[in-house]
């Protein structure tokens, strides 16, 4: 009784008749655009830049999870938001410079006319 081998352990399991192996080539990880996102967050437009940083940080996590389409979408989103932040920041800075120059020249003209001693 002790030396008896159970029926199921005596014969090894039979391999399946057909085995199908699917090999999928992994595509390279999409660009994160993280440096651009951080740059525009600091120097151009904080709200849009923060969205770009969040999108850029999602690229690696989605790619590591096997979601290549999601990583690609996050990469495109990061680039879109970083570009939007850059353009917005440049436009706002140019408008501020123009406003300062206009105010300065109008103020200088008004002051010089007010204190002109030409009679």
MMTF fields as JSON, N, C-alpha, C and O atoms, coordinates in Angstrom:
{
  "mmtfVersion": "1.0.0",
  "mmtfProducer": "UNKNOWN",
  "numBonds": 475,
  "numAtoms": 476,
  "numGroups": 119,
  "numChains": 1,
  "numModels": 1,
  "chainsPerModel": [1],
  "groupsPerChain": [119],
  "chainIdList": ["A"],
  "bondAtomList": [4, 2, 8, 6, 12, 10, 16, 14, 20, 18, 24, 22, 28, 26, 32, 30, 36, 34, 40, 38, 44, 42, 48, 46, 52, 50, 56, 54, 60, 58, 64, 62, 68, 66, 72, 70, 76, 74, 80, 78, 84, 82, 88, 86, 92, 90, 96, 94, 100, 98, 104, 102, 108, 106, 112, 110, 116, 114, 120, 118, 124, 122, 128, 126, 132, 130, 136, 134, 140, 138, 144, 142, 148, 146, 152, 150, 156, 154, 160, 158, 164, 162, 168, 166, 172, 170, 176, 174, 180, 178, 184, 182, 188, 186, 192, 190, 196, 194, 200, 198, 204, 202, 208, 206, 212, 210, 216, 214, 220, 218, 224, 222, 228, 226, 232, 230, 236, 234, 240, 238, 244, 242, 248, 246, 252, 250, 256, 254, 260, 258, 264, 262, 268, 266, 272, 270, 276, 274, 280, 278, 284, 282, 288, 286, 292, 290, 296, 294, 300, 298, 304, 302, 308, 306, 312, 310, 316, 314, 320, 318, 324, 322, 328, 326, 332, 330, 336, 334, 340, 338, 344, 342, 348, 346, 352, 350, 356, 354, 360, 358, 364, 362, 368, 366, 372, 370, 376, 374, 380, 378, 384, 382, 388, 386, 392, 390, 396, 394, 400, 398, 404, 402, 408, 406, 412, 410, 416, 414, 420, 418, 424, 422, 428, 426, 432, 430, 436, 434, 440, 438, 444, 442, 448, 446, 452, 450, 456, 454, 460, 458, 464, 462, 468, 466, 472, 470],
  "bondOrderList": [1, 1, 1, 1, 1, 1, 1, 1, 1, 1, 1, 1, 1, 1, 1, 1, 1, 1, 1, 1, 1, 1, 1, 1, 1, 1, 1, 1, 1, 1, 1, 1, 1, 1, 1, 1, 1, 1, 1, 1, 1, 1, 1, 1, 1, 1, 1, 1, 1, 1, 1, 1, 1, 1, 1, 1, 1, 1, 1, 1, 1, 1, 1, 1, 1, 1, 1, 1, 1, 1, 1, 1, 1, 1, 1, 1, 1, 1, 1, 1, 1, 1, 1, 1, 1, 1, 1, 1, 1, 1, 1, 1, 1, 1, 1, 1, 1, 1, 1, 1, 1, 1, 1, 1, 1, 1, 1, 1, 1, 1, 1, 1, 1, 1, 1, 1, 1, 1],
  "groupList": [{"groupName": "UNK", "atomNameList": ["N", "CA", "C", "O"], "elementList": ["N", "C", "C", "O"], "formalChargeList": [0, 0, 0, 0], "bondAtomList": [1, 0, 2, 1, 3, 2], "bondOrderList": [1, 1, 2], "singleLetterCode": "X", "chemCompType": "L-PEPTIDE LINKING"}],
  "groupTypeList": [0, 0, 0, 0, 0, 0, 0, 0, 0, 0, 0, 0, 0, 0, 0, 0, 0, 0, 0, 0, 0, 0, 0, 0, 0, 0, 0, 0, 0, 0, 0, 0, 0, 0, 0, 0, 0, 0, 0, 0, 0, 0, 0, 0, 0, 0, 0, 0, 0, 0, 0, 0, 0, 0, 0, 0, 0, 0, 0, 0, 0, 0, 0, 0, 0, 0, 0, 0, 0, 0, 0, 0, 0, 0, 0, 0, 0, 0, 0, 0, 0, 0, 0, 0, 0, 0, 0, 0, 0, 0, 0, 0, 0, 0, 0, 0, 0, 0, 0, 0, 0, 0, 0, 0, 0, 0, 0, 0, 0, 0, 0, 0, 0, 0, 0, 0, 0, 0, 0],
  "groupIdList": [1, 2, 3, 4, 5, 6, 7, 8, 9, 10, 11, 12, 13, 14, 15, 16, 17, 18, 19, 20, 21, 22, 23, 24, 25, 26, 27, 28, 29, 30, 31, 32, 33, 34, 35, 36, 37, 38, 39, 40, 41, 42, 43, 44, 45, 46, 47, 48, 49, 50, 51, 52, 53, 54, 55, 56, 57, 58, 59, 60, 61, 62, 63, 64, 65, 66, 67, 68, 69, 70, 71, 72, 73, 74, 75, 76, 77, 78, 79, 80, 81, 82, 83, 84, 85, 86, 87, 88, 89, 90, 91, 92, 93, 94, 95, 96, 97, 98, 99, 100, 101, 102, 103, 104, 105, 106, 107, 108, 109, 110, 111, 112, 113, 114, 115, 116, 117, 118, 119],
  "secStructList": [7, 7, 1, 7, 7, 7, 2, 2, 2, 2, 1, 7, 7, 7, 7, 7, 1, 7, 7, 7, 7, 7, 7, 7, 7, 7, 7, 7, 7, 7, 7, 7, 7, 2, 2, 2, 2, 2, 2, 2, 2, 2, 2, 6, 7, 2, 2, 2, 2, 2, 2, 2, 2, 2, 2, 2, 2, 2, 2, 2, 2, 2, 2, 2, 6, 6, 7, 2, 2, 2, 2, 2, 2, 2, 2, 2, 2, 2, 2, 2, 2, 2, 2, 2, 2, 2, 2, 2, 2, 2, 2, 2, 2, 2, 2, 2, 2, 2, 2, 2, 2, 2, 2, 2, 2, 2, 2, 2, 2, 2, 2, 2, 2, 2, 6, 7, 7, 7, 7],
  "xCoordList": [0.804, 0.0, 0.862, 0.533, 1.934, 2.793, 3.596, 3.83, 4.015, 4.844, 4.039, 4.622, 2.774, 1.964, 2.012, 1.95, 2.122, 2.144, 0.743, 0.124, 0.25, -1.091, -1.123, -0.106, -2.289, -2.484, -2.138, -1.525, -2.517, -2.312, -0.843, -0.439, -0.028, 1.369, 2.241, 3.393, 1.755, 2.564, 2.847, 3.944, 1.904, 2.135, 2.231, 1.4, 3.227, 3.351, 2.232, 1.682, 1.899, 0.837, 1.268, 2.435, 0.332, 0.619, 0.619, -0.258, 1.579, 1.6, 0.447, -0.046, 0.017, -1.064, -0.616, 0.572, -1.573, -1.276, -0.672, 0.267, -1.206, -0.715, -0.422, -1.219, 0.712, 1.08, 1.286, 2.038, 0.619, 0.753, 1.449, 1.012, 2.516, 3.261, 3.171, 3.506, 2.715, 2.616, 3.726, 3.764, 4.621, 5.717, 5.419, 5.241, 5.368, 5.063, 6.287, 6.865, 6.674, 7.83, 7.432, 6.469, 8.174, 7.877, 8.381, 9.519, 7.538, 7.954, 8.719, 8.534, 9.568, 10.303, 9.352, 8.294, 9.76, 8.922, 8.838, 9.857, 7.642, 7.502, 8.224, 8.451, 8.578, 9.262, 8.34, 7.147, 8.911, 8.094, 7.87, 6.857, 8.77, 8.711, 8.72, 8.149, 9.366, 9.347, 10.19, 9.793, 11.335, 12.201, 11.51, 11.546, 10.889, 10.139, 8.989, 8.736, 8.301, 7.176, 7.639, 6.991, 8.753, 9.275, 9.738, 9.492, 10.403, 10.874, 9.722, 9.783, 8.673, 7.564, 6.768, 6.146, 6.784, 6.108, 6.81, 6.159, 8.137, 8.891, 8.902, 8.714, 9.118, 9.376, 8.207, 8.217, 7.215, 6.197, 4.804, 4.315, 4.182, 2.783, 2.561, 2.524, 2.416, 2.323, 1.136, 1.347, -0.091, -1.207, -1.083, -1.264, -0.777, -0.647, 0.599, 0.6, 1.646, 2.865, 2.655, 3.217, 1.852, 1.578, 0.82, 1.08, -0.102, -0.813, 0.171, 0.083, 1.106, 2.115, 3.01, 3.358, 3.384, 4.216, 3.451, 4.024, 2.187, 1.379, 1.262, 1.413, 0.994, 0.898, 2.239, 2.276, 3.331, 4.658, 5.005, 5.657, 4.576, 4.871, 4.014, 4.371, 2.909, 2.067, 2.631, 2.251, 3.532, 4.053, 4.784, 4.5, 5.715, 6.52, 5.687, 5.866, 4.781, 3.966, 3.035, 2.83, 2.484, 1.609, 2.406, 1.947, 3.588, 4.405, 4.865, 4.882, 5.233, 5.659, 4.523, 4.759, 3.297, 2.138, 1.73, 0.821, 2.392, 2.066, 1.061, 0.661, 0.652, -0.328, 0.417, 0.617, 0.822, 1.606, 0.774, 1.278, -0.474, -1.348, -1.588, -1.595, -1.782, -1.965, -0.713, -0.794, 0.461, 1.724, 1.911, 2.379, 1.55, 1.654, 0.695, 1.048, -0.523, -1.496, -1.02, -1.176, -0.444, 0.074, 1.246, 1.397, 2.078, 3.2, 2.704, 3.209, 1.71, 1.131, 0.487, 0.598, -0.189, -0.808, 0.219, 0.014, 1.325, 2.378, 2.97, 3.209, 3.207, 3.76, 2.764, 3.145, 1.49, 0.456, 0.374, 0.381, 0.296, 0.168, 1.433, 1.353, 2.605, 3.856, 3.953, 4.391, 3.548, 3.562, 2.561, 2.858, 1.39, 0.388, 0.9, 0.686, 1.568, 2.13, 3.217, 3.3, 4.05, 5.119, 4.555, 4.988, 3.6, 3.004, 2.269, 2.386, 1.516, 0.788, 1.751, 1.537, 2.807, 3.796, 4.467, 4.664, 4.822, 5.465, 4.52, 4.923, 3.276, 2.31, 2.075, 2.055, 1.897, 1.658, 2.874, 2.722, 4.074, 5.275, 5.452, 5.845, 5.172, 5.273, 4.243, 4.554, 3.019, 1.991, 2.36, 2.105, 2.95, 3.375, 4.483, 4.472, 5.44, 6.519, 5.973, 6.392, 5.041, 4.426, 3.666, 3.752, 2.932, 2.177, 3.119, 2.84, 4.22, 5.183, 5.808, 5.96, 6.173, 6.771, 5.787, 6.157, 4.552, 3.54, 3.316, 3.279, 3.168, 2.959, 4.152, 3.99, 5.353, 6.559, 6.656, 6.915, 6.45, 6.58, 5.451, 5.675, 4.236, 3.144, 3.387, 3.086, 3.917, 4.197, 5.314, 5.227, 6.358, 7.467, 6.973, 7.346, 6.142, 5.619, 4.755, 4.859, 3.909, 3.037, 3.848, 3.545, 4.855, 5.686, 6.489, 6.592, 7.058, 7.858, 6.992, 7.436, 5.784, 4.888, 4.402, 4.201, 4.217, 3.728, 4.801, 4.489, 6.037, 7.095, 7.93, 9.058, 7.391, 8.143, 8.022, 6.962, 9.133, 9.169, 9.217, 9.681, 8.751, 8.721, 7.438, 6.328, 7.612, 6.457, 6.407, 5.494],
  "yCoordList": [-1.187, 0.0, 1.272, 2.244, 1.263, 2.448, 2.566, 3.678, 1.469, 1.491, 1.616, 1.634, 1.698, 1.813, 3.235, 4.204, 3.348, 4.642, 4.913, 4.054, 6.107, 6.419, 6.354, 6.55, 6.081, 5.914, 7.183, 7.094, 8.347, 9.585, 9.998, 10.69, 9.614, 10.004, 9.066, 9.404, 7.93, 6.954, 7.389, 7.14, 8.026, 8.437, 9.964, 10.663, 10.485, 11.95, 12.5, 11.786, 13.766, 14.351, 14.401, 14.64, 14.179, 14.183, 15.62, 16.409, 15.959, 17.312, 17.497, 16.531, 18.741, 18.991, 18.646, 18.677, 18.325, 17.901, 19.039, 18.813, 20.268, 21.41, 22.547, 22.847, 23.167, 24.317, 25.499, 25.411, 26.601, 27.805, 28.859, 29.154, 29.421, 30.474, 31.718, 31.7, 32.793, 34.073, 34.965, 35.287, 35.359, 36.242, 37.612, 37.782, 38.587, 39.942, 40.812, 40.826, 41.518, 42.389, 43.645, 44.321, 43.951, 45.139, 46.38, 46.417, 47.371, 48.617, 49.447, 49.259, 50.357, 51.186, 52.126, 52.496, 52.499, 53.389, 54.761, 55.303, 55.324, 56.663, 57.713, 57.521, 58.811, 59.891, 60.486, 60.675, 60.778, 61.3, 62.801, 63.297, 63.527, 65.0, 65.613, 66.684, 64.941, 65.401, 66.656, 67.559, 66.73, 67.907, 69.144, 70.21, 69.007, 70.126, 70.538, 71.727, 69.554, 69.853, 70.599, 71.552, 70.171, 70.857, 72.261, 73.207, 72.405, 73.719, 74.703, 75.818, 74.3, 75.231, 75.47, 76.52, 74.499, 74.719, 75.815, 76.673, 75.793, 76.776, 78.145, 79.163, 78.181, 79.449, 80.034, 81.232, 79.253, 79.789, 79.871, 80.959, 78.732, 78.732, 77.59, 76.424, 77.921, 76.912, 75.957, 74.747, 76.418, 75.458, 74.44, 73.242, 74.912, 73.985, 73.113, 71.949, 73.671, 72.911, 71.774, 70.694, 71.996, 70.924, 69.776, 68.608, 70.1, 69.044, 68.267, 67.043, 68.97, 68.306, 67.394, 66.3, 67.827, 66.99, 65.731, 64.642, 65.866, 64.696, 63.722, 62.514, 64.242, 63.374, 62.692, 61.511, 63.43, 62.868, 61.775, 60.791, 61.942, 60.913, 59.661, 58.584, 59.789, 58.626, 57.736, 56.57, 58.271, 57.5, 56.251, 55.145, 56.421, 55.288, 54.257, 53.054, 54.722, 53.775, 52.968, 51.774, 53.613, 52.884, 51.911, 50.803, 52.324, 51.443, 50.228, 49.107, 50.454, 49.349, 48.374, 47.182, 48.874, 48.012, 47.265, 46.435, 47.552, 46.863, 47.597, 47.091, 48.765, 49.55, 50.467, 51.649, 49.916, 50.7, 51.794, 52.888, 51.513, 52.533, 53.672, 54.841, 53.333, 54.358, 55.19, 56.399, 54.541, 55.271, 56.228, 57.352, 55.787, 56.646, 57.832, 58.957, 57.575, 58.661, 59.648, 60.857, 59.15, 60.031, 60.853, 62.017, 60.257, 60.989, 62.12, 63.241, 61.813, 62.863, 63.963, 65.146, 63.559, 64.546, 65.424, 66.63, 64.832, 65.608, 66.626, 67.776, 66.197, 67.116, 68.222, 69.384, 67.863, 68.858, 69.912, 71.11, 69.474, 70.412, 71.235, 72.412, 70.631, 71.389, 72.448, 73.571, 72.092, 73.06, 74.18, 75.351, 73.829, 74.84, 75.779, 76.989, 75.222, 76.05, 76.969, 78.135, 76.442, 77.259, 78.414, 79.555, 78.131, 79.177, 80.201, 81.406, 79.723, 80.638, 81.53, 82.737, 80.933, 81.711, 82.754, 83.889, 82.379, 83.353, 84.491, 85.654, 84.17, 85.214, 86.16, 87.377, 85.609, 86.458, 87.331, 88.515, 86.77, 87.57, 88.673, 89.787, 88.384, 89.416, 90.518, 91.7, 90.138, 91.146, 92.002, 93.207, 91.407, 92.169, 93.143, 94.289, 92.702, 93.596, 94.751, 95.893, 94.471, 95.532, 96.507, 97.721, 95.983, 96.852, 97.729, 98.909, 97.166, 97.956, 99.036, 100.174, 98.704, 99.695, 100.799, 101.973, 100.449, 101.457, 102.369, 103.592, 101.786, 102.59, 103.494, 104.67, 102.943, 103.721, 104.907, 106.028, 104.67, 105.768, 106.776, 107.975, 106.315, 107.268, 108.07, 109.263, 107.448, 108.138, 109.154, 110.282, 108.757, 109.68, 110.873, 112.013, 110.615, 111.708, 112.645, 113.864, 112.088, 112.923, 113.731, 114.901, 113.14, 113.86, 114.94, 116.049, 114.65, 115.675, 116.841, 117.99, 116.544, 117.617, 118.428, 119.638, 117.781, 118.499, 119.416, 120.477, 119.026, 119.832, 120.553, 120.957, 120.716, 121.443, 122.941, 123.438, 123.628, 125.052, 125.898, 127.038, 125.349, 126.075, 126.923, 126.394, 128.201, 129.096, 129.832, 130.628],
  "zCoordList": [0.0, 0.0, 0.0, -0.68, 0.741, 0.783, -0.504, -0.978, -1.068, -2.267, -3.552, -4.636, -3.465, -4.667, -5.214, -4.458, -6.524, -7.195, -7.71, -8.338, -7.443, -7.945, -9.468, -10.133, -10.0, -11.439, -12.227, -13.291, -11.726, -12.461, -12.484, -13.418, -11.512, -11.476, -12.289, -12.564, -12.676, -13.385, -14.812, -15.312, -15.483, -16.862, -16.948, -16.369, -17.657, -17.782, -18.653, -19.491, -18.454, -19.282, -20.749, -21.06, -21.615, -23.038, -23.567, -23.214, -24.397, -24.957, -25.927, -26.508, -26.101, -27.051, -28.464, -28.783, -29.285, -30.649, -31.478, -32.242, -31.333, -32.098, -31.138, -30.25, -31.322, -30.516, -31.447, -32.417, -31.153, -31.954, -31.113, -30.0, -31.628, -30.948, -31.807, -32.992, -31.196, -31.893, -31.366, -30.178, -32.243, -31.868, -32.441, -33.647, -31.543, -31.971, -31.76, -30.673, -32.769, -32.685, -31.919, -32.279, -30.868, -30.072, -30.808, -31.277, -30.9, -31.529, -30.501, -29.299, -30.954, -29.996, -29.261, -29.77, -28.051, -27.238, -27.9, -28.326, -27.992, -28.587, -27.749, -26.554, -28.383, -27.685, -26.63, -26.864, -25.462, -24.365, -24.459, -23.967, -25.065, -25.141, -23.747, -23.538, -22.785, -21.393, -21.213, -20.477, -21.861, -21.707, -22.268, -21.654, -23.423, -24.006, -23.081, -22.888, -22.516, -21.625, -20.379, -19.947, -19.804, -18.607, -18.972, -18.225, -20.106, -20.551, -20.711, -20.193, -21.423, -21.641, -20.36, -20.204, -19.442, -18.156, -17.379, -16.782, -17.382, -16.605, -17.28, -16.614, -18.589, -19.259, -20.044, -20.327, -20.402, -21.311, -20.684, -20.38, -20.498, -20.075, -19.095, -19.49, -17.833, -16.782, -16.938, -16.848, -17.165, -17.232, -18.365, -18.148, -19.56, -20.683, -20.524, -20.925, -19.946, -19.718, -18.743, -18.922, -17.71, -16.755, -17.409, -17.116, -18.281, -19.013, -19.876, -19.973, -20.502, -21.333, -20.496, -20.939, -19.298, -18.417, -18.007, -17.983, -17.691, -17.304, -18.468, -18.289, -19.654, -20.833, -21.112, -21.455, -20.965, -21.226, -20.218, -20.569, -18.978, -17.98, -18.191, -17.715, -18.886, -19.179, -20.278, -20.386, -21.094, -22.231, -21.739, -22.198, -20.817, -20.358, -19.609, -19.8, -18.763, -17.993, -18.909, -18.691, -19.915, -20.844, -21.712, -21.992, -22.133, -22.947, -22.128, -22.634, -20.878, -20.01, -19.739, -19.546, -19.724, -19.494, -20.767, -20.733, -21.877, -23.128, -23.993, -25.042, -23.576, -24.33, -25.296, -25.015, -26.427, -27.382, -28.04, -28.294, -28.312, -28.907, -27.919, -28.304, -26.654, -25.634, -25.436, -25.215, -25.515, -25.389, -26.556, -26.375, -27.74, -28.915, -28.809, -29.165, -28.316, -28.139, -27.078, -27.246, -25.997, -24.945, -25.462, -25.092, -26.317, -26.906, -27.802, -27.741, -28.634, -29.484, -28.637, -28.956, -27.554, -26.676, -25.988, -25.855, -25.547, -24.899, -25.863, -25.495, -27.1, -28.099, -28.419, -28.56, -28.532, -28.849, -27.747, -28.033, -26.491, -25.387, -25.183, -24.829, -25.402, -25.273, -26.372, -26.12, -27.574, -28.671, -28.407, -28.646, -27.923, -27.587, -26.488, -26.554, -25.492, -24.417, -24.948, -24.56, -25.838, -26.413, -27.227, -27.068, -28.09, -28.932, -28.066, -28.289, -27.084, -26.196, -25.425, -25.312, -24.899, -24.158, -25.022, -24.589, -26.246, -27.141, -27.502, -27.502, -27.808, -28.165, -26.993, -27.172, -25.803, -24.622, -24.337, -24.035, -24.426, -24.173, -25.211, -24.863, -26.469, -27.509, -27.265, -27.412, -26.892, -26.608, -25.401, -25.401, -24.386, -23.211, -23.576, -23.128, -24.384, -24.804, -25.623, -25.437, -26.529, -27.327, -26.429, -26.615, -25.467, -24.559, -23.738, -23.527, -23.278, -22.495, -23.365, -22.919, -24.592, -25.484, -25.834, -25.837, -26.126, -26.442, -25.231, -25.373, -24.064, -22.856, -22.604, -22.277, -22.756, -22.491, -23.439, -23.002, -24.748, -25.693, -25.554, -25.725, -25.247, -25.01, -23.742, -23.7, -22.728, -21.466, -21.668, -21.183, -22.379, -22.638, -23.454, -23.177, -24.449, -25.279, -24.446, -24.576, -23.597, -22.758, -21.76, -21.525, -21.18, -20.197, -20.871, -20.346, -22.013, -22.696, -23.191, -23.2, -23.591, -24.001, -22.806, -22.914, -21.696, -20.505, -19.94, -19.399, -20.057, -19.47, -20.507, -20.227, -21.69, -22.707, -22.404, -22.024, -22.585, -22.274, -23.542, -23.522, -24.604, -25.862, -25.895, -25.841, -25.981, -26.056, -27.339, -27.559]
}
